[in-house]
């Protein structure tokens, strides 16, 4: 039976919807503006210092960006790093989180303290660079994957998610002949798909936006991910991409807007498919400490 809301509840709900709508508009409208300007014509951009919506649409900025022969290669590099890096992240995080969720594991509290310690005290860029260089990983794609193979925060949340599962499931599986590996892959992981999908997306977004580590570790421009290449395109847009593109350059504003769309649209398209897992995946794992 549906309960009738009082006028105070209705007012509170109206204020909530209004406030959330305004926040959503403030966050969403700049991206809409960027998308619209990226389709503006060269003449309109040069004639107007500011405009909200172009009167005519053009693909000049996108044609110029994709005329760069190395862009598709960099896009493939980024997709490869994102897919392989995310798989490595999830595999290592799950394999470490599951034992730590077991109360009978000797020394699990000390290991958890060490993990939390890394969240408070970070080594910094220089020691990390020296380690990567000492392992001869510079100019290797693994230099973009291995240093961030496990996120301490994500590990703790997934561990808490595993701890929230009923102990009876594991006991029943072992009575049916499952060992620890079987319990993990046949019982625990299928029940943890919301958390796995959520943190898989978090890891994937991190790899897609790889920028600083690529600047530090990648000296070979043919191995640059898309974010670094697009930065180079923006820097060279006012001078013309003499060595990267044969097409004459359009106004830099159009290029900048098209670059933002190209660098964010692929990863944004993944969100709708995983949105239903967000609330359940994150909140359930954050309840039990």
Beta strands, then each sheet from edge to edge (+ up, - down):
end
